[in-house]
Amino acid sequence: MLKGFQSIFKIPDLKRRILFTLGVIVLYRIGCHLPTPGINGAALQEWFEQSRNTLFGLYDIFAGGAFSRAAVFGLGIMPYISSSIIIQLLGAVVPYFQRLQKEGEEGRKKINQLTRYGTVFIASMQALGASLFLESLPPTRLGIPAVPNPGMGFRLLVMITMCAGTILIMWMGEQITERGIGNGISLLIFVGIVDRFPTAILEQIRQLLAGNISFMKLLFIFALLIGVIIAVVAITEAQRKIPVQYAKRVIGRKVYGGQSTYLPIRVSGFGVMAIIFAQSLMFVPQTIRQFFPKNEFIQNVLSYFDLQSPIYWFFYGVLILFFTYFYAAIAFNPVDVAENMQKYGGFIPGVRPGKKTAEYIDHVVSRIMFPASLFFAVVAIAPYALVRYAHISYAMAQFFGGTSLLIMVGVALDTLQQLESHLVMRHYEGFLKSGRIRGRRYYY
C-alpha cells in the first residue's frame, strides 16, 4: 500500500488531478468560514450550542459547519441533494421523468438541467427561510441582536449570497468529478464532516486532562471506533452476486455473448438515505420543543423523544427499517433490470426470463435488506448510546455511527478505488493485494 501512495506523485496526470481537488477543497473551506454580511456570528453560535440536536444541527453537519456560522456557503450542497432526490422520486411515478431516464445520454443531460433548476429554486426558498430565522433569533447575553438591521434588504442580501454560494458549491463538485479525483459532491460533504474530527479529539483530551475520563477508557473508545469503522467498511463492500448467463448471438461473422457474469447488488446501497430520512423525522420533536421552551405540556410530552431516550432509539430504528425498504422500492426497479437483461440475451440460470426474473431479483433484494437495515439501525443508534453510557462528548460520538460515519467510509472507499484504477491503468501497483503469475503482474 505504501508503494501505491508513493506511485501517485509519479504520474503527472494523477498528480495534477489530486492537486486540483485539494485546491478546490481549500476554496470550499474558506467559503464555509466567510460570513454573510449583516449577521452577528456570536449570537448565532450561542444559539446553535443549544440546538445541535435539532434539524438545524443535522443540516449543519452536511453544510460542514457553515450553517451555524451563517457563512456564504451556509446552505451547503443540501439544496442540490434535495433536488436530486425529488427528481429521482418523480422518476418512479411520473411518466415524463421515466422516459428521460430511458433516453440515455440525452435524457441524463435533461435530468441534470432540471436538477440544477430545482437546486436554484430550493436554495432561494431555503435562503429566504434562513433570513427569517436569523431575524427571529433572540439577542445574546450582552443584548446584541443576531441581525442588527433586519428587513427586506437583509432578506434579499441573504438570498442572493447563500443561493450563489450553493450554485458555486455545485459547480465546484462538478469540477472535482470531471477534473479531479472522486465524486465531487460527496467529497465536499466528506471534508465538512472530517473537519469536526480534530475538535472532537481535542475535547476528549481536555476531558482526560480534567479527570472526567480515564486513560484506559479513552483507549477503549478509540479501539471501539476502529472496530466500528472495520464493520462499516465490511458491510459497505458487501455484495450479493446473482449469476447471469448470456446466450450466444451471431451477428455477421462475429459471435457475441456466451459468457457468464453476475449482477452485483450492494447490501449498503440504500442505508445512508434511510438514516437521513429517519433522522430528519426524529429531529422534528426536538425542533418543535426548541420553539416552545415555556410550554410545560409540550416539554413533558416531547421529552420522551430525547436523543438519549430508549423510546427515541426504538422509533428511530423502526423508521430506518421502513425507509430502507421504501427507498429500495423507489430507487431499484427489478422489472427494468429484468427487461434490460432479457434485451441483451441474459438470463439467470434456473429462472425464466421476464416476470419470473423480476420476482426473483425482488425476492433477493428483500432478503438482504432486512439484515442490512438492522445493521444500519445499530450503527445509527450507537452514538446516542455511547453518550448515555460511556459519557463521551456528542461531537466525538458522531464518528461512531450514523450518517457521518457511513458517508465518510463510502466516500473514502470510492476515492481510493478511483486512485487504484488510475494506478493499475498505468501499470503501477495499486493499494489492493497484488501477485505474480508466470512473471507477469496481475491485480485483483
C-alpha positions in Angstrom: 0.0 0.0 0.0 2.9 2.4 0.8 4.3 1.9 -2.7 0.8 2.7 -4.1 0.8 6.1 -2.3 4.4 6.7 -3.5 3.4 6.0 -7.1 0.6 8.6 -7.0 3.0 11.5 -7.5 5.0 9.7 -10.2 2.1 10.1 -12.6 1.8 13.7 -13.9 -1.9 13.5 -14.8 -2.9 11.9 -11.4 -0.7 14.4 -9.5 -2.4 17.2 -11.3 -5.9 15.8 -10.5 -5.1 15.4 -6.8 -3.6 19.0 -6.5 -6.7 20.4 -8.3 -9.0 18.5 -5.9 -7.1 19.8 -2.9 -7.2 23.4 -4.3 -11.0 23.3 -4.7 -11.4 21.8 -1.2 -9.3 24.7 0.3 -11.6 27.2 -1.5 -14.6 25.4 -0.2 -13.4 25.6 3.4 -12.7 29.3 3.0 -16.2 29.8 1.8 -17.5 27.9 4.9 -15.9 30.5 7.2 -16.6 33.6 5.1 -19.6 35.3 6.9 -22.7 36.5 5.2 -23.0 40.4 5.5 -25.3 41.8 8.1 -25.2 38.9 10.7 -23.8 38.8 14.2 -22.0 35.5 14.2 -21.6 35.4 18.0 -25.4 35.4 18.6 -25.8 32.7 16.0 -23.1 30.5 17.5 -24.6 30.9 21.0 -28.0 29.7 19.8 -26.5 26.7 17.9 -24.7 25.5 21.0 -28.2 24.8 22.5 -29.7 23.4 19.2 -27.2 20.9 17.8 -29.7 18.0 18.4 -32.4 19.5 16.2 -32.9 19.6 12.4 -30.7 22.7 12.3 -27.8 20.7 13.8 -28.3 17.9 11.2 -28.3 20.4 8.4 -25.1 22.0 9.8 -23.4 18.6 9.6 -24.0 18.4 5.8 -23.0 22.1 5.4 -19.7 21.5 7.1 -20.4 23.8 10.0 -21.1 26.7 7.6 -24.8 26.9 8.5 -24.1 27.6 12.2 -21.7 30.4 11.1 -24.2 31.8 8.6 -21.4 31.7 6.0 -21.6 32.3 2.3 -21.7 28.5 1.9 -24.3 28.3 4.7 -26.8 26.2 2.8 -24.1 23.8 1.7 -24.9 21.3 -1.0 -28.2 20.1 0.5 -30.4 22.0 -2.0 -28.7 20.1 -4.8 -29.1 16.8 -2.9 -32.8 17.6 -2.2 -33.4 18.4 -5.8 -31.7 15.2 -7.0 -33.8 13.1 -4.6 -37.0 14.8 -5.7 -36.2 14.2 -9.4 -35.3 10.6 -8.6 -38.6 10.1 -6.7 -40.5 11.7 -9.6 -38.8 9.2 -11.9 -40.7 6.4 -10.1 -44.2 7.9 -10.6 -44.2 10.5 -13.4 -44.1 9.1 -17.0 -42.2 12.1 -18.3 -39.2 11.5 -16.0 -39.4 7.8 -16.6 -39.0 8.5 -20.4 -36.0 10.7 -19.7 -34.3 8.0 -17.6 -34.6 5.6 -20.6 -33.3 8.1 -23.2 -29.6 7.5 -22.5 -27.2 10.4 -22.6 -29.7 13.0 -23.8 -32.1 12.1 -21.1 -29.3 12.3 -18.5 -28.4 15.8 -19.7 -32.1 16.9 -19.4 -32.4 15.5 -15.9 -29.2 17.3 -14.8 -30.5 20.5 -16.2 -33.8 20.1 -14.3 -31.9 19.2 -11.2 -29.9 22.5 -11.4 -33.1 24.5 -11.9 -34.6 22.7 -8.9 -31.4 23.5 -6.9 -31.7 27.2 -7.6 -35.4 27.2 -6.5 -34.9 25.2 -3.4 -31.8 27.3 -2.4 -33.7 30.5 -2.9 -36.6 29.3 -0.7 -34.2 28.0 2.0 -32.2 31.2 2.0 -35.4 33.2 2.5 -36.3 30.9 5.4 -32.8 31.3 6.8 -33.1 35.1 6.7 -36.4 35.0 8.5 -35.0 32.5 11.0 -31.9 34.7 11.7 -34.2 37.8 12.3 -36.2 35.8 14.9 -33.1 34.8 17.0 -33.0 36.4 20.4 -30.2 38.8 21.3 -27.0 37.5 23.0 -26.5 37.6 26.8 -24.9 41.1 26.2 -28.1 42.2 24.4 -26.6 42.2 20.9 -29.1 41.2 18.2 -28.3 38.5 15.7 -29.4 40.8 12.8 -28.6 44.5 13.6 -30.6 45.7 10.5 -33.5 43.4 9.7 -35.9 44.0 6.8 -36.4 43.2 3.1 -32.9 44.4 2.2 -31.3 42.0 4.6 -33.5 39.1 3.3 -32.7 39.8 -0.3 -29.0 40.0 0.6 -29.1 36.6 2.3 -31.0 35.1 -0.6 -28.5 36.3 -3.2 -25.4 35.4 -1.1 -26.4 31.9 0.0 -28.1 30.9 -3.3 -24.9 32.0 -5.2 -22.9 30.0 -2.6 -24.8 26.8 -3.2 -24.5 27.2 -7.0 -20.8 27.8 -6.6 -20.5 24.6 -4.5 -22.4 22.7 -7.1 -20.0 23.9 -9.8 -17.0 23.0 -7.6 -18.4 19.5 -7.1 -18.8 19.0 -10.8 -15.3 20.3 -11.5 -13.8 17.8 -9.0 -15.8 15.0 -10.7 -14.5 15.9 -14.1 -11.0 17.2 -13.5 -10.2 15.8 -10.0 -10.5 12.6 -8.1 -13.6 11.1 -6.7 -17.3 12.2 -6.6 -17.1 15.9 -6.1 -20.4 16.4 -4.3 -19.8 13.5 -1.9 -16.2 14.6 -1.3 -17.2 18.1 -0.2 -19.6 16.6 2.3 -16.9 14.3 3.5 -14.5 17.2 4.0 -17.1 19.1 6.0 -17.7 16.1 8.3 -14.0 15.3 8.8 -13.4 19.0 9.7 -15.1 18.3 13.0 -12.8 15.3 14.0 -9.8 17.3 15.3 -12.1 19.4 17.5 -13.8 16.3 18.9 -10.4 14.7 19.7 -9.2 17.8 21.5 -12.4 17.9 23.5 -11.8 14.3 24.6 -8.2 15.1 25.6 -9.5 18.1 27.6 -11.8 15.7 29.5 -8.9 13.4 30.1 -6.7 16.2 31.5 -9.6 17.4 33.6 -10.0 13.9 35.1 -13.5 13.4 33.7 -12.5 10.3 31.8 -9.7 7.7 32.5 -6.9 6.9 30.1 -7.9 3.2 29.7 -11.5 4.3 28.9 -10.2 6.7 26.3 -8.1 3.8 24.7 -11.2 1.6 24.7 -13.2 4.3 23.0 -10.6 4.7 20.2 -10.4 0.9 19.9 -14.1 0.7 19.6 -14.1 3.4 16.9 -11.6 1.4 14.8 -13.8 -1.7 15.3 -17.0 0.1 14.2 -15.1 1.5 11.1 -14.0 -2.0 10.1 -17.6 -3.3 10.4 -18.9 -0.4 8.3 -16.3 -1.0 5.7 -17.2 -4.7 5.5 -20.9 -4.0 5.1 -20.3 -1.2 2.6 -18.2 -3.5 0.4 -20.6 -6.5 0.8 -22.4 -7.6 -2.3 -25.0 -10.2 -3.3 -23.9 -11.6 -6.6 -26.7 -13.0 -8.7 -25.2 -15.2 -11.5 -26.2 -14.2 -15.1 -25.6 -16.2 -18.3 -25.7 -14.5 -21.7 -26.7 -16.6 -24.7 -24.5 -16.7 -27.9 -25.6 -14.4 -30.7 -24.2 -14.5 -34.2 -24.1 -11.1 -36.0 -22.4 -11.3 -39.4 -19.2 -13.2 -38.9 -18.9 -12.4 -35.2 -20.2 -14.3 -32.2 -21.4 -12.2 -29.2 -22.3 -13.3 -25.7 -21.9 -16.8 -24.4 -20.3 -15.6 -21.2 -21.1 -15.9 -17.5 -21.2 -12.9 -15.3 -23.1 -11.7 -12.3 -25.5 -9.0 -11.2 -24.0 -7.2 -8.1 -26.5 -5.9 -5.5 -24.8 -3.8 -2.8 -26.0 -4.5 0.7 -25.5 -0.9 1.8 -27.0 0.7 -1.3 -29.8 2.4 0.5 -28.6 2.7 4.1 -27.4 6.3 4.1 -30.6 7.7 2.6 -32.7 5.6 5.1 -30.8 7.1 8.0 -31.1 10.6 6.6 -34.9 10.3 6.2 -35.4 8.7 9.6 -33.1 11.2 11.3 -34.9 14.1 9.7 -38.3 12.9 11.1 -36.9 12.0 14.5 -35.4 15.5 14.9 -38.8 17.1 14.4 -39.9 16.7 18.0 -36.7 18.3 19.4 -37.0 21.1 16.9 -40.6 21.8 18.0 -39.5 21.6 21.6 -36.9 24.3 21.0 -39.5 26.8 19.8 -41.8 26.3 22.8 -39.5 26.5 25.8 -42.2 27.8 28.2 -45.0 25.3 27.3 -44.9 22.7 30.0 -47.2 20.2 28.3 -45.1 20.2 25.1 -41.9 19.9 27.0 -43.2 16.9 29.0 -44.5 15.1 26.0 -41.6 15.6 23.7 -39.1 14.8 26.5 -39.7 11.1 25.7 -38.1 11.8 22.3 -34.8 13.0 23.8 -31.8 11.6 21.9 -30.6 9.5 24.9 -34.1 8.0 25.5 -34.7 4.3 24.6 -38.1 5.3 23.3 -36.3 7.6 20.7 -34.0 4.7 19.8 -36.9 2.3 19.2 -38.8 4.6 16.9 -35.6 5.7 15.2 -34.7 2.0 14.5 -38.2 1.3 13.2 -38.1 4.2 10.8 -34.7 3.1 9.5 -36.1 -0.3 8.7 -39.1 1.3 7.0 -37.1 3.8 4.9 -34.6 1.1 3.8 -37.3 -0.9 2.1 -39.1 2.3 1.0 -36.1 3.8 -0.7 -35.1 0.4 -2.2 -38.5 0.1 -3.8 -38.2 3.6 -5.3 -34.6 3.6 -6.4 -34.2 0.0 -7.5 -36.7 -1.3 -10.1 -36.3 -5.1 -10.7 -38.7 -5.0 -13.7 -36.3 -2.7 -15.6 -33.3 -4.8 -14.6 -35.1 -7.9 -15.9 -36.1 -6.2 -19.2 -32.6 -5.0 -19.9 -31.2 -8.4 -19.1 -33.6 -10.0 -21.5 -33.0 -7.4 -24.2 -29.3 -8.4 -24.4 -29.9 -12.1 -24.2 -29.2 -12.5 -20.5 -30.9 -14.8 -18.0 -30.4 -16.2 -14.5 -29.8 -19.9 -14.6 -32.9 -21.8 -13.4 -35.1 -18.7 -13.6 -37.4 -17.9 -16.6 -36.7 -14.5 -18.3 -39.2 -11.7 -17.8 -41.6 -11.6 -14.9 -40.1 -14.5 -13.1 -36.6 -12.9 -13.2 -38.0 -9.6 -11.8 -39.8 -11.5 -9.0 -36.6 -13.4 -8.2 -34.4 -10.3 -8.1 -37.0 -8.5 -5.9 -37.0 -11.5 -3.5 -33.2 -11.4 -3.2 -33.2 -7.7 -2.6 -35.9 -8.0 0.1 -34.0 -10.8 1.9 -30.6 -8.9 2.0 -32.3 -5.6 3.0 -33.5 -6.9 6.4 -30.1 -7.7 8.0 -28.6 -4.7 6.3 -31.4 -2.4 7.8 -30.8 -3.9 11.2 -27.1 -3.1 10.9 -27.9 0.4 9.9 -30.2 0.8 12.8 -27.5 -0.3 15.3 -24.9 2.0 13.7 -27.3 4.9 13.8 -28.3 4.4 17.5 -24.7 3.7 18.6 -23.6 7.4 19.1 -26.5 8.2 21.4 -25.9 5.0 23.4 -22.3 5.9 23.8 -23.2 9.4 25.0 -25.5 8.0 27.6 -23.5 5.0 28.9 -19.8 5.9 28.0 -20.2 9.6 28.8 -18.3 10.7 25.8 -19.0 14.0 24.0 -21.7 14.2 21.3 -19.1 15.7 18.9 -17.0 12.5 19.3 -19.9 10.1 19.3 -21.0 11.2 15.8 -17.9 9.4 14.4 -19.1 6.1 15.9 -22.1 5.7 13.6 -25.0 7.3 11.9 -24.9 9.3 8.7 -21.5 10.8 9.3 -19.6 7.5 9.5 -21.4 5.9 6.6 -20.7 8.9 4.3 -17.1 9.1 5.4 -16.5 5.4 4.8 -18.4 5.3 1.5 -16.6 8.4 0.1 -13.2 7.2 1.3 -13.6 3.8 -0.4 -14.9 5.3 -3.6 -11.9 7.8 -3.8 -9.4 5.0 -3.1 -10.9 2.8 -5.8 -10.6 5.7 -8.3 -7.0 6.2 -7.3 -6.5 2.4 -7.7 -7.9 2.4 -11.2 -5.6 5.2 -12.3 -2.5 3.4 -10.9 -3.4 0.0 -12.3 -4.2 1.5 -15.7 -0.7 2.9 -15.9 0.9 -0.4 -14.8 1.7 0.7 -11.2 1.0 -1.4 -8.1 -2.2 -0.2 -6.5 -3.5 -0.2 -2.9 -5.1 -3.6 -3.2 -3.4 -7.0 -3.0 -1.2 -8.0 -5.9 0.6 -11.1 -7.1 2.5 -12.6 -10.0 1.6 -15.4 -12.5 4.5 -16.6 -14.7 6.4 -13.4 -14.2 3.6 -11.1 -15.1 1.9 -8.8 -12.6 -1.9 -9.1 -12.1 -4.3 -7.2 -9.9 -7.5 -8.4 -8.1 
